């Protein structure tokens, strides 16, 4: 559940002027979650 609640916040990392390269474990997690087809579909709502 933690992953689902946190992903949208991390997805806006550029808005927060955060460089995910500074947090390699978070970046690895973010990239893995972002690659999931269901996540990609969900992030398009609302368009």
Buried (B, 14 or more C-beta within 10 A) or exposed (E): EEEEEBBEEBBEBEEEEEEBEEBEEBBEBBEEBEEEEEBEEEEEEEE
